[in-house]
Amino acid sequence: MLPDFKFHHIGIATTDIDKTAEYYLDTGFSMTEKVTDPVQNVKISFLTKDGMPRIELLEPAGENSPVSRILSKSGAGPYHLCYEVDDIEAGICELKKKHFIPLSRPVQAIALDNRLICFLYNADVGLIEILQK
């Protein structure tokens, strides 16, 4: 990606956070409490393990959840990578130059201490999320 973008997590869509988390917990990951984000209409929990990438599990919190659409098309599995940036607006501008399309304006993410996030899409790369540092 871009040199000042820092990898933050892998987002995984699931129909049941607890059920999916069992597989990771069996390998030594730790799990945060589930949080419901009404802005994104998802339930979220993070999994961490020393030396391993952070994993974000996302479960639909309602019928209109964007995760429901992903699950109906692809089933459970990874669907986005997240990068932390110093300045989200500058990050969006840089990604637009590389033909990424913002899917919404930046919004606060409850599961990430209300920091701003924005999802962007590029047909050659897929879906990424950027997170304000």
N, C-alpha and C positions, 0 to 999 in steps of 0.2 A: 504494500500500500504506500502511503506517503511517509517520508522519513520521520515526521513529528507525530505520527499516529502511533499510539501504544496499544497493543492487544489487551483487551479487558476480559472478554468471555465468549463462549460458544452458546448460542441460544438453541434449545431443543424443545420442539412442540410435543406435547403429550396429552392424552385424554385423562390421565390420572397421575399427578405429581408423586403421590406416595408410592404407587405401584412401580413407577419408573425409577424413583430414588432408591428403592430396595437394591437394585442391581449395583448401583454406585456405592451405596453404604456397605455392601458386602465386600467391596474392594478397598475400604478404608477412607472413603470420602466422608466429610461431615456435611450436615445439612442445616441451613438456616430455617427459621420459622417461615411458614407460608404467609405471603402478603397479598391482599387483593388490591389491584390497581384499577379503580373505576374509569380512569381516563383511557387506559388501553383495553379495558374489559377483559383482564386476565388475572389469574392467580400465579404467583411467582415464588420460587424458592431457589437459592443458590447452593451449589455443592462445591466444596473445596477440599483439596488434599495437597500437602507440600510437594512441590516439584511438578504438579500437574496443572493443566489449564482450568480456570474457573468455568463452571457449567451453570447455565441458567435454565431451569425447567419452567416451562410456561404451559398452563392449562387454561382452557376457555373459562371465563366467569359468566358467560351468557351466550345466547344464540348468535349475537352479532359480533362476537369476538373475532379479530383477525386470525387468531390461532385456529378457530373452527374451520375457516376457509383453507388454511394450510393443511390441517389434518384431513379434510375431505379430499384434497387433491393428492397429497403425498403420503399421508399416514404419519405416524410418530417418527421423529428423528430430527437431526440438526437442520436448521433453516436459516440461521444468520450468524455472522461474526460481529462482535462489537469492539470498537476502538475508542480509546479515551483521547480527547483532544484538549488543548489549552483554551481554544476559542471556537465554540461550535459554529458560529456564523462564518468564520474564516474557513473552517473545515468543510462546511457546505459549499462555499464558493470554490474551493480547490477541487472538490469532488465533481461539481458541475462542469468544470473545465475538462474533466476526464469522462464526461458523458454519463454521470450518475444523475438520476432523477429523484429529487426529494419526494417522498410519498405523503408528507404532511409538514406542517411547521414544527419547530422544536416544542416539545411539551415536557412537563416535569414528570419524573419517574419516581413514584413513591418508594419502590423497592431499592432505589439507589439514592436515598437521602434527598429526594426532590431535585436532584440535578437534572439539567436539561438533556434530552435525547432527541435524535432525529433518525428516521429510517430512510435509506436511499437505495435505489435499485439501478443496476447496470446489467444488461443482457449477457455480457461476457464474464461477469463476476458473481452476480446474484445479489442477494439482499445483505446490506450491512447496516449496522446501527452505529452512530457516533454519540459519544457521551461527553458532556462538558466536565472537565477536570474540576 
